[in-house]
């Protein structure tokens, strides 16, 4: 957003005065993210890494093992020393870039040592060792990048061992593990210390839960035998501790949020706990509409506008799809498209205007909540001051 252009529009419309505009401009200038600088720095760092890798690869066979190890150690010491000396004075983006580079250097060093000494390890062991080594470093990060790398490292490690063991028990742990990670990411003592990393894990787990609760009810559309019923029950039982913990963290929140949490578990397990011999299309539709309606209510109560828009859009889109499913065989192609297009326009118009009105009310109520305590405090101070002045004049 062009802040100067917006401020000029607000000044011309007499929404704010010149002093307020200057304060807004000063705040935005000191809190804006240098995205262009981030991008250029990232491209430069990537170019350096690619250049170094290409140079080493071109002369790989001509470099002795000792030289390779010495160069690798020098690079690691240089990155670590620079990070230690500048972590308190350097900009945040420099520190986070160094952390990312050190993670890449660690993985490259593991591969280099394995190649030089012809170690008989495998990929899963290397990824596990790398994750163990870089986790303490990434936990010192203060950016989304550190959270993404940490989440990727843990996911790759789990995936590698799950593929190696070829056990469905590893898959059965995933729902409970997801709920446990969600609990960690919203646990306030941890979330306050590492808010950026907690936000990444919270986003990933919420996205996984929403995806599972949306996709799995589609099993109602087809024949389902329930051959893995034992593993499904195991997954449900393993999910209960995480579910209870997350519920205990959210019990002070809106009731709709707790209801949406239990609905997520319900939509994830009920469709695959009930074997059925034919399609139950109506159940699939009801699960979808009911679940996303609950998500919309919970997001509205919590003030999450983006999720509220997504949830209401999902409900509106599903209603349109349901129309095509129900009347598609009853109307000819031309009439179907005409009526369907008209329905899409009407639903879209209704959805857009209604959700804009609701979001406007939501923002207004949030603004009132923020302004009211200040106004009350100011009125109390004015009353006390008037009382004191009146008492002084009486004396």
N, C-alpha and C positions, 0 to 999 in steps of 0.2 A: 504494500500500500504506500502511495506517495503521501507522506505525512504533511508536507508543505501544502500540497494541493487540497488535502482534506481540511487542514487548519484554515486555509483561505476561504473555503466554502462555509465552514462553521462561523467564521468571523463575519462574512458577508450576510449570513442568515441571522446574525446576532444571537447565536446559540451560546457563545462564549465571548469573554472579553480578551483584550490583548495580553494581559498578564497571565491569564489561564492558558492561552495559546503558547506563550513562551515557556511556561512550566511543563506543558505537555511535550513541546519540542525538546526541551532539555532532558526530560525523563526518557523519551524514545531514543535520543542520541546516546545516552549512557547505558541503555539496556538492550539495544538492538544487537543482533547477532551478525558478525561479519561473514555472511554466507559466501560472498565472492572470495574473501580471503581464505576461508575454509576450503573452497573448491580448488583454488590455485595451489594452496599448500598441499592438498591431497594429491593433486596431479603431479606436483613436483616430487613429492615423496615417492609416489608410485613410479615415476620416471627414473628416479635414482635407484630404486630397488630393481626395476627391470634392467637398467643398464649394468648394475653390478652383477646380476644373475647372468646376463648375456655374456659379459666379459669373463666371468668364471667358467661358464659353460663352454665357451670357445676355446679356452686353454686348460680345460679340466684335466686332460690326460698328461699335460706337461707340468702340472703342479704337483709337488710332492705332498704326501699325507701330512707331514709336519707343518709345511707351509700353510696348508688348508686349515689346520687346527689353530695355528697362530693367528692367521687372519680372522678367523671366526671369533676367537677370544678377544682380539683387539676391537672388533666391531661391537661385540657385546659389552665390553668394558667402557667403550666410548659412549654408547647409548645410555648405559646405566649411570655412568659418572655425570653425564650432562643432565640426566633426569634428577639425580640427587642434588646437584648444585643449583638447579634452576626451578625446582618444583614450587618454591615459595615466592619466587619473583617473576617467573615467566608467565605469559598469558595462559589461560585455561586450554586453548586449542593446541598450544605447543606441548603442554604436558600430556594431553590425551593422545596426540599424534605419536609422541615418544612411547607411550604405553602400548599403542597398537604396533609400532615398529618392533618393540621388544618381544611382543607375542609372536610376531612373524619370525624374528631371529631365533627364538627358542625352538619353534617347530623346525626351522631349517637346520639348526644345530643338531637336533635329534636325528634327522635324516642323514646329516653329514657323518656323525659318529657311527651310525649303523652301517653306512657305506664303506667308511675307511677300515673299520675293524671287522667287516663282514659278519655282523651280528645276525643271529638266526631269529630275531624277533619278527612280529607281524604288525599289520596296520593298526589293529585295535590296541595293542600294547603301546605303540608310539603315541596314538591319540590320547590314550589314558594318561600316560606320563606327561604329555604336553599340558593336558587340562589341569593336572595336579600342580604343575610348576607355575602356570600363569594365573590360576585362580586368585592367590593372594595379591598378585599385582593388579589384576582387573578390579578387585574389590576396593582398591584405592582410587579408582577412576571416578570422575564426576561428570560423565557425559553419557549420552545415549549410545555412542560408539562402543564404550567399554561394556555396557550392558548387552549390546548385540553380540559382541565377540564372546562374552562369557556364556550367554545363552546358547550360541552356536557351538562352543566347545563342549558344553555339558550335553547338548543334544546329540552331537556326533559321537561322543563317548558312549552314551546310552544306546544309540542306534547300532554302533559297531558290536557291542557285546550282545545285543538282542539278536542281531543277525548271526553272530558266532554260535550262540547257544541254541538258536532255532527253537526256542521254547515259547509256548503261548502264555506261560506264566509271566514272562517279561512284558507281554502286551497287556495282560490283565492288571498289571501294576499302574499302567499309564493314567487311568482316570483318577485314582487316588493320589498319584504323584502330582498330577495337574492341580488338584484341589489343595494339596499341601503347599505347592509353590505359590499358589494364589494367596494362601494364608500368610506365608512369609512376606510376600510383596506388599500386603496391606497391614501387616503388623507394625504399629506406629513406631516403636523404638528403633526398628530396622529401617523403616521407610523414611524416617526423618534424617538418619545418618547418610543414607545412600538413595536419595529420592529419584535420581535419574535411572539407576539400575533397577530400582523397584518398579518404576514406571514401565520399563521394557518387559520385565517378567509379568507384571500385571496385565499389560496389553496382550502378550502372547497367550497367557492362560485364559483370559476372558474370550479371546478370539477362538481358541480351541474348544472351549465349553459351548460357545454359541454355535460353532460349526457342527460339533457332535450332536447337539440337541436339535439342530435343523435337518441334518442329513440322515441320521439313523431312523427317524420315523418314516422315511421313504420305503423302508422294508415292508410297510403295510401294503404297498402297491403290488407286491409279488408274493409268490409262495415262499414261505420261510419254514424250515424244518427244525431250527433250534438245536442243531447237532452239537454246538459248542456250549450247551447250557451250563455245564459245570464251570467253565472258565468265566462265563458271564456272571454267575452267582459269586464266584471268587472276586471278580473285579468290583462287584457291588459291595461286598463285605469290606474289601480293602479301601473303598471310597468313603465308608462311613466315618472313620476318624477325621479325615480331612474335611468332610462335609460338616461335622459337628464343630470343628475348630473354626472354620470360616463363618459358620452361623454365629458362634459366640463372639466373633469380632464384629459382626454386622448387626447384632441384636439391638444395638442402640440406634441403628439407622431405621429407615422407613420399612414398614411391614411388607410393602410391595417388593422390596429388594430381597428380603428373606424368602418370600414366596417365589420369586423368580429363580433363586438359587435352588430350591427344592424342585421347581418345575424343570430346571436344567437336568437334574439327575433323573427325574421321572421320564422325560422325553428321551434321555440317553439309554435307559435300561429297559423300560416297559416294552417298547416295540420288539426287542430281541429276547425278552423273557417269555413272550407269548407266541409259541409256534402256531402258524395258521396255514391252512391249505389253499386259501384263495386270497385274492387281493381285497384289501379293506380300504378302498380309496377314501371313503368318508372319514375314517379315523386319521389317516395321514393329513387330510385337509384340516380337521379340527385341531390336531396336535400343533400344526404349523401356526394357524391363526391364533389359537389360545396362547401358545408360547410367546410369540412375538408381541402379542397384545400386553402380556405381563412384562416383557422386557421394555416396551414403550412406557408403561406406567411406572416401572421402577426407575428408568432413566429420567423421566419427568420429575419424579419426586426427589431424585438426587441432583437434579440440575444439569445432567449431561446432555447438552443440546444435540451434539453430533450423533450420539447413540439413539436419541429420541427420534431424530430425523430418519436414521437408518431403519429403525424398527417400524415406524409408521409407513415408510416406503415399502418395506417388505410385506406388510399386511395389505396395502393397496395393490401391489403387484400380484400377490397371491389371489386376490379377489378377481382380478382381471383374467389371470390364467385359469381360474376355476370356471369362469364364464365360457371360455373357449373349450374347456374340457367337457362341460355339461351340454352345450348346445352345438358343438362342432359337427356332430352327426345329424343334427336336425335341420340345419339350414344349408342352402347351397353356398358356394364359395363367395359369390359377390355379396349376398346379404350378410353372411357371416363377417366379412371384412368391414362392411359398412357399419353394422351394429357394433362390432368390436372396436372399430376406430372411434365411434361416438362415445362408447363406454370409457375408453382410455382417456379421451379428452375431458369428459365429465369427472371421472375419478381423479385425474391429475389436477384439475382445477380445484376440486373440493379439497383434495389432500394438501395442495400448496397453500391455499388461503386459510384453511383451518389450522395447519401446523404453524403458519406464520403468526396467527392470532394467539395460539397457545404459547409459543415461544416468547412473543411480546409480553404476555401476562407473566410468564416465568421470569423474564429479565426484570420486569417492573417489581415483582415481589422480592427478587434478590436484591435489587437496589434499595428497596424500602428497608429490608433487613439490615443492610450495611449502613444506611443513613440514619435510621431512627435512633440507635444508641447514642450516636454523636450529638444528634439534636437534643435528646433528653439530657445528656451531660451538660451541654451548653446552656439549656434552659435552667438547669439546677444551679450552674455557676452564676448565671445572670440574677437568679432569685436571691442567692446568697449575697452577691455583691450589692443588690438593691437593699437587702435587709441591713447589711453592715453600714451602708451609707445613710440609711434612714436612722439607724441607731446612733451614729455619730452626730447627725444633725440634731437629734433630740437632746443629746448631751450638751 
